[in-house]
């Protein structure tokens, strides 16, 4: 029974990780403009490179909106610190 509880807890933690990152990402918009600069995203995703940011910024406007960030997260382009 303990093995089952630990396994279930591990799966729940893994499933919650992207959601926790999204809560943090909404707080990362430090200038409050509704989009994320490279620097704002690097505060949450420290390994983010300029090249990856350019891929995330699908419309090439120099900022990533929440839709672009969510798509990048789902595609595995973003790895939160931790």
Secondary structure, DSSP 8 states (H G I E B T S, - for coil): -HHHHHHHHHHHHHHHHHHHHHHHHHHT-TT-SSEE-HHHHHHH-TT--HHHHHHH-TT-SSSEEHHHHHHHHHTT------
